């Protein structure tokens, strides 16, 4: 019996250490950055893990480059850098999830109901309505169909016919 409190203290210390490690890893997420360079080494882009561009470096030769070509080159390089940053963040999160799993196991060793702390959604025992209490389904909205515009004015509308016939193709003078 004297063995059990020491064991619980050891597990509690382990949980505290893992929580501290988890918090330090979470603070390092913002520090993830990646950089990419274009194939011709004219453009270099640095982005963070969210894909936000942090910096663009252009070679002097880009001053003579077509704007469309330069824009495409910057966009392609930024996408490559964002892909690298996303990959680095993915690897980081895999390690973070492994730490979370270890923390969950340690917490469950202390208290079996600790699994609820790690669930991504809150339990809602009375949140699902019974079928008899569901609100009635609304019928789909039916929009009135529009009449297609008449291609030609009615023949009895001489003014519209006269205006259309006498229009100047180069604009009114």
C-alpha positions as a Markdown table, in Angstrom:
| # | Residue | x | y | z |
|---|---|---|---|---|
| 1 | Unk | 0.0 | 0.0 | 0.0 |
| 2 | Unk | 2.9 | 2.4 | 0.6 |
| 3 | Unk | 4.1 | 1.6 | -2.9 |
| 4 | Unk | 1.0 | 3.1 | -4.6 |
| 5 | Unk | 1.3 | 6.8 | -3.6 |
| 6 | Unk | 4.9 | 6.8 | -4.7 |
| 7 | Unk | 3.9 | 5.3 | -8.0 |
| 8 | Unk | 1.1 | 8.0 | -8.4 |
| 9 | Unk | 3.6 | 10.8 | -7.6 |
| 10 | Unk | 5.9 | 9.4 | -10.2 |
| 11 | Unk | 3.2 | 9.3 | -12.8 |
| 12 | Unk | 2.0 | 12.8 | -11.9 |
| 13 | Unk | 5.6 | 14.1 | -12.3 |
| 14 | Unk | 5.8 | 12.4 | -15.7 |
| 15 | Unk | 2.5 | 14.0 | -16.8 |
| 16 | Unk | 3.7 | 17.5 | -15.6 |
| 17 | Unk | 6.9 | 17.1 | -17.6 |
| 18 | Unk | 5.1 | 16.0 | -20.7 |
| 19 | Unk | 2.6 | 18.9 | -20.3 |
| 20 | Unk | 5.6 | 21.3 | -20.1 |
| 21 | Unk | 7.1 | 19.7 | -23.2 |
| 22 | Unk | 3.8 | 20.0 | -25.0 |
| 23 | Unk | 3.5 | 23.7 | -24.2 |
| 24 | Unk | 7.1 | 24.4 | -25.3 |
| 25 | Unk | 6.4 | 22.6 | -28.6 |
| 26 | Unk | 3.2 | 24.5 | -29.2 |
| 27 | Unk | 5.2 | 27.8 | -28.8 |
| 28 | Unk | 7.6 | 26.7 | -31.5 |
| 29 | Unk | 4.9 | 26.3 | -34.1 |
| 30 | Unk | 5.2 | 29.9 | -35.1 |
| 31 | Unk | 8.9 | 29.5 | -35.7 |
| 32 | Unk | 8.5 | 27.0 | -38.5 |
| 33 | Unk | 9.7 | 28.6 | -41.7 |
| 34 | Unk | 10.8 | 27.4 | -45.1 |
| 35 | Unk | 12.6 | 28.9 | -48.1 |
| 36 | Unk | 12.6 | 28.1 | -51.8 |
| 37 | Unk | 14.5 | 29.3 | -54.8 |
| 38 | Unk | 13.4 | 29.4 | -58.4 |
| 39 | Unk | 15.1 | 27.0 | -60.9 |
| 40 | Unk | 17.0 | 29.9 | -62.5 |
| 41 | Unk | 17.9 | 31.4 | -59.1 |
| 42 | Unk | 16.3 | 34.7 | -59.9 |
| 43 | Unk | 13.7 | 34.6 | -57.0 |
| 44 | Unk | 13.9 | 33.4 | -53.4 |
| 45 | Unk | 10.8 | 33.3 | -51.2 |
| 46 | Unk | 10.6 | 32.7 | -47.4 |
| 47 | Unk | 7.3 | 31.6 | -45.9 |
| 48 | Unk | 6.0 | 30.5 | -42.4 |
| 49 | Unk | 4.1 | 27.3 | -41.6 |
| 50 | Unk | 0.8 | 29.1 | -42.4 |
| 51 | Unk | 1.9 | 29.9 | -45.9 |
| 52 | Unk | 2.3 | 33.6 | -45.2 |
| 53 | Unk | 5.1 | 35.2 | -47.3 |
| 54 | Unk | 7.8 | 36.6 | -45.0 |
| 55 | Unk | 10.3 | 37.7 | -47.6 |
| 56 | Unk | 11.0 | 37.8 | -51.3 |
| 57 | Unk | 14.5 | 38.3 | -52.7 |
| 58 | Unk | 14.8 | 39.2 | -56.4 |
| 59 | Unk | 18.0 | 39.0 | -58.5 |
| 60 | Unk | 19.0 | 42.2 | -60.4 |
| 61 | Unk | 18.2 | 40.6 | -63.7 |
| 62 | Unk | 14.5 | 40.4 | -62.8 |
| 63 | Unk | 14.3 | 44.2 | -63.5 |
| 64 | Unk | 14.4 | 43.4 | -67.2 |
| 65 | Unk | 12.0 | 40.5 | -66.9 |
| 66 | Unk | 8.4 | 40.6 | -68.2 |
| 67 | Unk | 6.0 | 41.4 | -65.4 |
| 68 | Unk | 3.8 | 38.4 | -66.2 |
| 69 | Unk | 6.8 | 36.0 | -66.2 |
| 70 | Unk | 8.2 | 37.5 | -63.0 |
| 71 | Unk | 4.8 | 37.2 | -61.3 |
| 72 | Unk | 4.5 | 33.5 | -62.4 |
| 73 | Unk | 8.0 | 32.9 | -61.1 |
| 74 | Unk | 7.3 | 34.5 | -57.7 |
| 75 | Unk | 4.0 | 32.5 | -57.4 |
| 76 | Unk | 5.6 | 29.2 | -58.3 |
| 77 | Unk | 8.5 | 29.8 | -55.9 |
| 78 | Unk | 6.1 | 30.9 | -53.1 |
| 79 | Unk | 4.1 | 27.7 | -53.6 |
| 80 | Unk | 7.3 | 25.6 | -53.4 |
| 81 | Unk | 8.3 | 27.3 | -50.2 |
| 82 | Unk | 4.7 | 26.9 | -48.8 |
| 83 | Unk | 4.9 | 23.2 | -49.6 |
| 84 | Unk | 8.2 | 22.8 | -47.8 |
| 85 | Unk | 6.8 | 24.7 | -44.7 |
| 86 | Unk | 3.7 | 22.6 | -44.8 |
| 87 | Unk | 5.8 | 19.4 | -44.8 |
| 88 | Unk | 8.0 | 20.7 | -41.9 |
| 89 | Unk | 4.8 | 21.6 | -40.0 |
| 90 | Unk | 3.4 | 18.1 | -40.7 |
| 91 | Unk | 6.5 | 16.4 | -39.4 |
| 92 | Unk | 6.4 | 18.7 | -36.3 |
| 93 | Unk | 2.7 | 17.8 | -35.7 |
| 94 | Unk | 3.4 | 14.1 | -36.0 |
| 95 | Unk | 5.9 | 14.4 | -33.1 |
| 96 | Unk | 3.3 | 16.5 | -31.2 |
| 97 | Unk | 0.6 | 13.9 | -31.6 |
| 98 | Unk | 3.0 | 11.2 | -30.4 |
| 99 | Unk | 3.7 | 13.3 | -27.3 |
| 100 | Unk | -0.1 | 13.8 | -26.9 |
| 101 | Unk | -0.6 | 10.0 | -27.1 |
| 102 | Unk | 2.0 | 9.5 | -24.4 |
| 103 | Unk | 0.4 | 12.1 | -22.2 |
| 104 | Unk | -3.0 | 10.5 | -22.7 |
| 105 | Unk | -1.7 | 7.1 | -21.6 |
| 106 | Unk | 0.0 | 8.6 | -18.6 |
| 107 | Unk | -3.2 | 10.5 | -17.6 |
| 108 | Unk | -5.3 | 7.3 | -18.1 |
| 109 | Unk | -2.9 | 5.5 | -15.8 |
| 110 | Unk | -3.7 | 8.0 | -13.1 |
| 111 | Unk | -7.4 | 8.3 | -13.7 |
| 112 | Unk | -9.3 | 6.1 | -16.1 |
| 113 | Unk | -11.8 | 8.9 | -17.0 |
| 114 | Unk | -9.1 | 11.2 | -18.1 |
| 115 | Unk | -9.7 | 10.3 | -21.7 |
| 116 | Unk | -12.4 | 13.0 | -21.8 |
| 117 | Unk | -9.7 | 15.6 | -21.4 |
| 118 | Unk | -8.2 | 14.6 | -24.8 |
| 119 | Unk | -11.3 | 14.2 | -26.8 |
| 120 | Unk | -11.6 | 16.8 | -29.6 |
| 121 | Unk | -15.3 | 17.4 | -29.0 |
| 122 | Unk | -17.3 | 17.9 | -25.8 |
| 123 | Unk | -19.8 | 15.1 | -24.9 |
| 124 | Unk | -23.4 | 16.2 | -25.3 |
| 125 | Unk | -25.7 | 13.6 | -23.8 |
| 126 | Unk | -29.0 | 15.4 | -24.7 |
| 127 | Unk | -27.9 | 17.3 | -27.8 |
| 128 | Unk | -29.4 | 14.9 | -30.4 |
| 129 | Unk | -33.1 | 15.6 | -30.8 |
| 130 | Unk | -35.5 | 12.7 | -31.1 |
| 131 | Unk | -37.2 | 12.2 | -34.4 |
| 132 | Unk | -40.5 | 13.3 | -33.0 |
| 133 | Unk | -39.1 | 16.7 | -31.9 |
| 134 | Unk | -37.3 | 17.6 | -35.2 |
| 135 | Unk | -38.4 | 20.8 | -36.8 |
| 136 | Unk | -40.4 | 20.2 | -40.0 |
| 137 | Unk | -38.3 | 20.2 | -43.2 |
| 138 | Unk | -38.6 | 23.3 | -45.3 |
| 139 | Unk | -39.5 | 22.7 | -48.9 |
| 140 | Unk | -36.9 | 23.9 | -51.4 |
| 141 | Unk | -37.2 | 27.4 | -52.6 |
| 142 | Unk | -38.6 | 27.7 | -56.1 |
| 143 | Unk | -37.6 | 30.7 | -58.0 |
| 144 | Unk | -39.7 | 32.0 | -60.8 |
| 145 | Unk | -38.3 | 31.3 | -64.2 |
| 146 | Unk | -37.4 | 34.4 | -66.1 |
| 147 | Unk | -38.7 | 34.9 | -69.6 |
| 148 | Unk | -36.0 | 34.9 | -72.2 |
| 149 | Unk | -35.5 | 38.4 | -73.6 |
| 150 | Unk | -37.2 | 38.9 | -76.9 |
| 151 | Unk | -34.8 | 38.8 | -79.7 |
| 152 | Unk | -36.7 | 41.3 | -81.8 |
| 153 | Unk | -39.1 | 44.0 | -80.9 |
| 154 | Unk | -42.7 | 43.3 | -81.7 |
| 155 | Unk | -43.7 | 44.4 | -85.2 |
| 156 | Unk | -46.4 | 46.7 | -83.9 |
| 157 | Unk | -43.8 | 48.7 | -81.9 |
| 158 | Unk | -42.7 | 50.9 | -84.8 |
| 159 | Unk | -40.6 | 53.2 | -82.6 |
| 160 | Unk | -38.4 | 50.3 | -81.3 |
| 161 | Unk | -38.1 | 49.0 | -84.9 |
| 162 | Unk | -37.2 | 52.4 | -86.2 |
| 163 | Unk | -34.6 | 53.0 | -83.5 |
| 164 | Unk | -33.0 | 49.6 | -84.0 |
| 165 | Unk | -32.9 | 50.0 | -87.8 |
| 166 | Unk | -31.4 | 53.4 | -87.7 |
| 167 | Unk | -28.7 | 52.7 | -85.1 |
| 168 | Unk | -25.3 | 53.9 | -86.0 |
| 169 | Unk | -22.8 | 51.0 | -85.5 |
| 170 | Unk | -20.2 | 53.5 | -84.5 |
| 171 | Unk | -22.2 | 55.2 | -81.8 |
| 172 | Unk | -24.7 | 58.0 | -81.8 |
| 173 | Unk | -23.4 | 61.3 | -83.1 |
